[in-house]
């Protein structure tokens, strides 16, 4: 099963804190900068962790660390990088 894909605009002064927090839970989420400016981040979240991820991101929005976030179609699927039947749910909460 493919990861659930999210995109967010993160306030630059909060990027390291946010990514450090998310990385502290190993196997939970993979994040990477999507643009050259560094404020648009994409997230690949284990499907079983998507609800918890959204709760955390909502908290980040309330704390003015994240401007907005949104679940979107997985760009790797739409760009033909992976197939729809790819088994990628190797991560767990």
Secondary structure as GFF3:
##gff-version 3
##sequence-region A 1 93
A	DSSP	beta_strand	4	10	.	.	.	ID=ss1
A	DSSP	three_ten_helix	12	14	.	.	.	ID=ss2
A	DSSP	alpha_helix	15	23	.	.	.	ID=ss3
A	DSSP	beta_strand	29	33	.	.	.	ID=ss4
A	DSSP	beta_strand	40	45	.	.	.	ID=ss5
A	DSSP	three_ten_helix	47	49	.	.	.	ID=ss6
A	DSSP	alpha_helix	50	62	.	.	.	ID=ss7
A	DSSP	beta_strand	66	72	.	.	.	ID=ss8
A	DSSP	alpha_helix	75	78	.	.	.	ID=ss9
###
